[in-house]
């Protein structure tokens, strides 16, 4: 091939093509592409707005207003400690007044069932619900449970928007969450934060609750937010806001929500049985300490050790014995006692569960039928 032929067929066209490409890159910089590290950075960038999540969840969050009659002494000296006992003995007539309370709730069923906190409606004689679209309705109290601080209301209105339920078991520390409610009665308000902790036990804080599996968040939750929704960044319900760890009663960056799966189980119990029916396995157990784990030749402290079995209870009938170490219920890991309580909280009598346990160093499985706790169970 001659030099002239080579230049004509290859070199000149190639040079022209490279020149055109360089010109295009200069004129249109976006064609150059992003540096290799850009996709990794973009992966951790959050959305500019959470409006889509609010638009999905907001219509299902309602404002709740309650009224009840309270009696109080009319004498001006009644609050003085020196005269209170004397005035009590004088049987001075009391005057009555109406006391109002406010809170929030979440529509979880198209039939009009609403979840809220027990303390929002406790003692209420009238319960009014205001929807996000402005409609109002009188609510009937279906039932409540003070131990879980949950109540179920029902309204009769058409075209209700229900909230989509997420999976609180998959919530991780650092996940973005939104709290939707009616703080201080100002109207529906949205605050944003993250999941600060999961599986939080409040028994050591003096709050007092049967539940030991709260979701902790730093999203601002104030009086009136109680009973409202804690949702994820996609607008799916993670929990029902219930407590503020602050003596002043205002948001201090530490608040708690009841996981949605536990709240819904309690709601179904209240609707079906009129009360909460906790699942019962028929065991007593304790968390594995490092010393106990070593004595059982276990590699970790994950699991709970069975210390007692109740006669003819589900665990007894399933063949469990004291000394067994339960590591999983329905493939869900039981890392400690709190996880065990949380796992039992969502089980219902009659439900069959698979239990994974360790006995004499061997991993075994058995099935147990959950029952309701009898009045006076006896240990074996």
C-alpha positions, 0 to 999 in steps of 0.5 A: 500500500502506497503512502498516498493511499494510506493517508487518503484511506486511513490517516486523514479520516482518522485525524478529521474524526478525532478533531470533530470529537475534540470539538464536540467535547469542548462545545458540549462538556456534559458529553465527557461523562462523570469521574469514576467516583461520581456514581459512588457519591450519588448513591448516598445522596438523598432526595431533594424533597420528601413531598411524595412520601408526605403526599402518600401518608399525609391523607391517612393521618387525622387530628383527634379532639376529645372532651371530658367532664372534670370536677374541681373544687370551687373554693379558692383555698382548696389548693392550699395544703393547710386548708385542703383536708378541712375543706374536704370534710366540709363537703363543699360543692364541686363545679364541673367543666369540660376539658379538651385534649388533642392528639393524632391518629392513623387510618389503617383500614378502609372500614374506618379503623384508626390507631391512636394512643390510649393516653389520647382518648383516656376518659374521653366522653366525646371523640372527634376526628378531623381528616386532612381534607377537612371532613369531620366525624364522631369516632366510636371507641372500639377498644384500648389497651393501656399497657401498650398505650394503644386505642382503636377508633372507628369512623363512618365516612366514605372514600377514606385514604389508608396508610401503606404499611412498611416493615419496621423489622427492616428499619436501620439506625440512620434511616430517614423518617418523617413524623406526621401529626398535629402538634399543639393543635396547629394542624397537620405538621411534618417533621424529619429525622432519622431512626436513632435506635431500634428495639429500645427498652423504656423500662429503665427510664421510668416510662413504664410499658409492656412493650420493649421494642420501641423505635427511637427517633430524633424527628421532632415529636411534641404534644399533639403528635401522640398517635400520629404516624412515623413513616419512612422516606417512601411514606410507609408506616413504620410506627405509631408515635407515642412517647417523648423522653423529656420532662418539659413535654416538648421535643428534645430529640428523643422520642419513641414509636410503637412498631407498626406490625405490633400495633396492627396485631394489637388492633386485630386482637381488640377488634376480634376479642375486645382485648389484647391476647398476647401469644404465650410460649410457656417458658421462662428465659434469660439473656446469655451472658458471656459466662453462660455462653462459655459454660455452654460452649457457645461461640456467641451470646446470641440467643436466650437460655430457657430456665423453666418450662410450664407444664403442658404449655406450647414449649413443653409439648414441642419438646423444649427443656430447661437449658436449651438455648433458643436462637431463632423464632420463625427464622428471626434471630433472637439476639437477647431477651428483648428480641424474644419479647418482641417476637412474642408480641406479634404472635397470636394464639393458634399460630404455629412457629418454628423454633431453632435451639441449641441443645448440648452443642447441636442445633435443632428445630421444633414446632410449637403452637402458640397459646393464650396464657392460662390463669395459673400455669405450673412449671415443670 
